[in-house]
Amino acid sequence: MDEPRGLGLRAQFALALLGTLAISATLALAAARPLTAASGRIARRRLGMTLSRAVAGQVSLTVDPTHVQPLLAASVGEGGLSGAALYDKNGVLQALVGSLQLPVSQHPPPFDDVRVSGEVMAVVVLLPSRGIFVAESSLSPGAAERTVPTAVLLYTGLSGMLALGVVYLALTRWIVRPMEGLTRAAERVAAGRRDVRAEERGAAG
C-alpha cells in the first residue's frame, strides 16, 4: 500500500513564501500603528499651537471689540480650533465660541501657557492690550489618519505579492522543475528502466 504523499515541492515553496509575506505584513502593520499615532499627535499639537497663536495675533490687532466674536467663530470648527475665548485683564469673559473643557481655559493665568489633558490641548496667550486669549484644540486622530495603517498594510501586501510571485516563478524555473525531473528519472530507474536521462536544465544550464 502506497504511503500518502505530502505536499509537493511547489506547494511547499508557495506556502513558505506566503508565510513570509504574512509575517512581513504583520510586522509592518505593528510598526506603522505606533509611528503613525506618535507623529500624528506631534503634528496636531504643532498645528493647534500655530493656529492658536495666529488667531491670538489677529485678536490683538482687532480694534473694534464687536469684531472679536466673528473672528473667533471663523477659527472654530472642523479642521480648526474646538473652542476659543477672550478674557479681559481681570479674567472676565468677553467673547466665547465653541466649548472649553479644561479648567485652565475657564480660569486662565495671566501669562502664556500650554496645557495638555488627554486628547485636548489648551493654549493661553497673554495680550497686554486686550487681555487673555485661550484656545483649545483636539489631539484625537482624524478619519483620514486612522486609515494610514490600513493603507500601509495594503501597499505592503500588494508589493509583497508581486515580489513573491517573481521569486516563485524564478524558483520554479531554476530549482523546482529540475528537481522534479530528477525525481521522475529516479522513479523510472527504480522501476527497472536503464535508458533514462535527466533533463539538463537548471541554474547552471
C-alpha positions as CSV (number, residue, x, y, z in Angstrom):
1,M,0.0,0.0,0.0
2,D,1.5,3.3,-1.1
3,E,2.1,5.9,1.7
4,P,0.1,9.1,1.3
5,R,2.2,11.8,-0.4
6,G,2.8,15.0,1.3
7,L,2.8,18.5,-0.3
8,G,4.7,18.8,-3.5
9,L,7.8,21.0,-3.7
10,R,5.9,23.8,-5.5
11,A,3.2,23.8,-2.8
12,Q,5.9,23.9,-0.1
13,F,7.6,26.9,-1.8
14,A,4.3,28.7,-2.2
15,L,3.3,28.1,1.5
16,A,6.8,29.3,2.7
17,L,6.6,32.4,0.6
18,L,3.0,33.2,1.7
19,G,4.1,32.7,5.3
20,T,6.9,35.1,4.8
21,L,4.5,37.7,3.3
22,A,2.1,37.3,6.2
23,I,4.8,37.8,8.8
24,S,6.2,40.8,6.9
25,A,2.8,42.4,6.6
26,T,2.1,41.8,10.3
27,L,5.4,43.4,11.3
28,A,4.8,46.4,9.0
29,L,1.3,47.0,10.5
30,A,2.6,46.6,14.0
31,A,5.4,49.2,13.3
32,A,3.1,51.6,11.4
33,R,0.4,52.0,14.0
34,P,2.6,53.5,16.9
35,L,4.7,55.5,14.5
36,T,1.7,57.0,12.8
37,A,0.0,57.7,16.1
38,A,3.1,59.4,17.6
39,S,3.9,61.5,14.5
40,G,0.2,62.4,14.0
41,R,-0.1,63.6,17.6
42,I,3.0,65.8,17.3
43,A,1.7,67.3,14.1
44,R,-1.7,68.0,15.6
45,R,-0.1,69.6,18.6
46,R,2.1,71.9,16.5
47,L,-0.8,72.8,14.3
48,G,-3.0,73.6,17.3
49,M,-0.3,75.8,18.8
50,T,0.3,77.6,15.5
51,L,-3.3,78.2,14.8
52,S,-4.0,79.4,18.4
53,R,-1.2,81.9,18.3
54,A,-2.2,83.1,14.9
55,V,-5.7,83.8,16.0
56,A,-4.4,85.5,19.2
57,G,-2.3,87.8,17.0
58,Q,-5.4,88.7,14.9
59,V,-7.4,89.4,18.1
60,S,-4.7,91.7,19.5
61,L,-4.9,93.7,16.2
62,T,-8.7,94.0,16.3
63,V,-9.6,97.5,17.3
64,D,-13.4,97.1,17.3
65,P,-14.5,94.7,20.2
66,T,-17.6,93.7,18.2
67,H,-15.3,92.1,15.6
68,V,-13.7,89.7,18.1
69,Q,-16.7,87.3,18.2
70,P,-16.8,86.8,14.4
71,L,-13.1,86.3,14.3
72,L,-13.2,83.6,16.9
73,A,-16.2,81.9,15.1
74,A,-14.1,81.8,11.8
75,S,-11.3,79.9,13.6
76,V,-13.5,77.3,15.4
77,G,-14.9,74.3,13.6
78,E,-13.9,71.3,11.6
79,G,-10.1,71.4,10.8
80,G,-9.6,74.3,13.3
81,L,-9.9,75.0,17.0
82,S,-12.5,73.3,19.1
83,G,-13.1,76.4,21.2
84,A,-11.7,79.9,21.7
85,A,-12.3,82.7,24.2
86,L,-11.1,86.2,25.1
87,Y,-11.0,87.3,28.7
88,D,-10.2,90.8,30.0
89,K,-7.2,91.5,32.3
90,N,-9.3,90.6,35.3
91,G,-10.4,87.3,33.9
92,V,-13.9,88.3,32.9
93,L,-15.1,86.5,29.8
94,Q,-15.5,88.9,26.8
95,A,-16.1,86.5,23.9
96,L,-16.6,82.8,23.5
97,V,-17.1,80.4,20.6
98,G,-17.2,76.7,20.9
99,S,-16.6,74.8,24.1
100,L,-13.8,75.0,26.6
101,Q,-13.2,71.8,28.6
102,L,-10.1,72.3,30.7
103,P,-10.0,74.3,33.9
104,V,-7.1,76.4,32.6
105,S,-9.3,77.5,29.8
106,Q,-12.1,78.6,32.1
107,H,-9.8,80.4,34.5
108,P,-6.7,81.3,32.5
109,P,-3.5,82.5,34.2
110,P,-2.1,86.0,33.2
111,F,0.8,84.5,31.3
112,D,1.4,82.4,28.2
113,D,0.8,78.7,28.9
114,V,0.2,75.4,27.1
115,R,-1.7,72.6,28.9
116,V,-2.5,69.1,27.6
117,S,-5.0,66.8,29.2
118,G,-5.9,63.6,27.4
119,E,-6.8,64.4,23.9
120,V,-7.3,68.2,24.5
121,M,-4.7,70.9,24.3
122,A,-5.2,74.4,25.7
123,V,-3.1,77.4,24.6
124,V,-3.1,80.6,26.7
125,V,-1.7,83.8,25.2
126,L,-1.4,87.0,27.1
127,L,-2.4,90.0,25.1
128,P,-1.2,93.1,27.0
129,S,-3.5,95.4,25.1
130,R,-6.6,93.2,25.1
131,G,-6.5,90.7,27.9
132,I,-6.0,86.9,27.8
133,F,-6.8,84.7,24.8
134,V,-7.5,81.0,25.2
135,A,-7.9,78.3,22.6
136,E,-8.5,74.6,22.8
137,S,-7.8,72.0,20.0
138,S,-8.3,68.3,19.8
139,L,-5.3,65.9,19.6
140,S,-7.5,63.0,18.5
141,P,-6.6,61.5,15.1
142,G,-9.0,62.3,12.2
143,A,-10.7,59.8,9.9
144,A,-8.0,60.1,7.2
145,E,-5.2,59.5,9.7
146,R,-6.8,56.3,11.0
147,T,-6.7,54.8,7.6
148,V,-2.9,55.2,7.2
149,P,-2.0,51.8,8.8
150,T,-4.6,50.0,6.6
151,A,-3.1,51.8,3.6
152,V,0.4,50.7,4.7
153,L,-0.8,47.1,5.1
154,L,-2.5,47.1,1.6
155,Y,0.6,48.6,0.0
156,T,2.9,46.1,1.7
157,G,0.6,43.2,0.8
158,L,0.4,44.1,-2.9
159,S,4.1,44.8,-3.3
160,G,4.9,41.7,-1.4
161,M,2.6,39.6,-3.5
162,L,4.3,40.9,-6.7
163,A,7.7,40.3,-5.3
164,L,6.8,36.8,-4.1
165,G,5.3,36.0,-7.5
166,V,8.5,36.8,-9.2
167,V,10.5,34.8,-6.7
168,Y,8.1,31.8,-7.0
169,L,8.5,31.8,-10.8
170,A,12.3,32.0,-10.6
171,L,12.5,29.2,-8.0
172,T,10.1,27.1,-10.1
173,R,12.2,27.7,-13.2
174,W,15.6,27.1,-11.8
175,I,15.1,24.7,-8.8
176,V,11.7,23.1,-8.7
177,R,11.5,21.9,-12.3
178,P,15.0,20.4,-12.4
179,M,14.4,18.6,-9.1
180,E,11.0,17.3,-10.4
181,G,12.8,16.0,-13.5
182,L,15.4,14.2,-11.3
183,T,12.7,12.7,-9.2
184,R,10.8,11.4,-12.2
185,A,14.1,10.0,-13.6
186,A,14.9,8.3,-10.2
187,E,11.4,6.8,-10.2
188,R,11.8,5.3,-13.7
189,V,15.2,3.9,-12.7
190,A,13.7,2.3,-9.6
191,A,11.0,0.8,-11.9
192,G,13.8,-1.0,-13.8
193,R,14.4,1.3,-16.8
194,R,18.0,1.8,-17.8
195,D,17.6,4.2,-20.7
196,V,16.7,7.3,-18.5
197,R,18.4,10.7,-18.9
198,A,17.6,13.6,-16.6
199,E,16.9,16.9,-18.3
200,E,20.0,19.1,-18.3
201,R,18.2,22.2,-17.1
202,G,18.7,24.4,-14.1
203,A,20.6,27.3,-12.6
204,A,23.7,26.3,-14.4
205,G,22.0,25.4,-17.7
